[in-house]
Amino acid sequence: MYEKAPKELREFRLSIVAASDSVGVTIAGFSAILLHNHICNLQANSRPETLEQQNKISQAEMSRTNF
């Protein structure tokens, strides 16, 4: 782009490219935060709420592995 652009437009075009790159990185960052929060909420909601439920799950898993 630098070699093909006319001299009077090079600086403008490079500034547009730099600005669009910054906007893209910012959008990706916010998207990653939202996705991270969503994934963490999925994991938290799938956990047993009480110790009693957790013990039942552990016992069920152990009974499946014991022959």
N, C-alpha and C positions, 0 to 999 in steps of 0.2 A: 504494500500500500504506500509505503514511504516513497518508493522510487516512481510509482505510476501516478501519484497525485501531483497536480500542478503546485508549484511552490507557494502560491498565495492561499491554497486550501489545506496544505499539509497540517499546519498547527491546529486548525479547526477540526479536521477529521481525526487527528490523534486525540484531541480532547474529548470528542464524542465517543471514541472507542474506550478511553479510560473511564469516562463517566458510566457508560453502559456496563463495563466490567464491574465497577463498584456496585451498581444497582443489582446486578445479577448475584454477586456474592452476598449482598445484604438479604435479598429474597431467599436465597438458599439457606442462610443462617436462621432466619425466622421460621422457615419451613422445617428445618431440622429440630428446632426447639419444640414446635407443635407436635411433630411426629414422635419425638422423645417422650413428651408428656403423655401422649396417647398410648404408647407402648408400655410405659410404666404403670399407667392406670389399668391396663389389661392384666398385667401381671399381679398387681395388688388385689384386683377384684377376684382373681381365681384362687387366691390363698384361703385356707381354712380360717374361719374367724375365731375359733376357740381352741384351746389346747386339747380339749376332749375330742373335737373333730379331727385334729391333727393326729392324735393317738390312734383313733379308729382307722385312719388312712394308713398309718405306719403298720398297724397289725394286719390289715388286709394285704398290703404289699408283701409282708413277711410270709403270710400264709400261702401266697401264690408261689413264692420262690422255694419254700420248703417242700420236699417231695416225700 
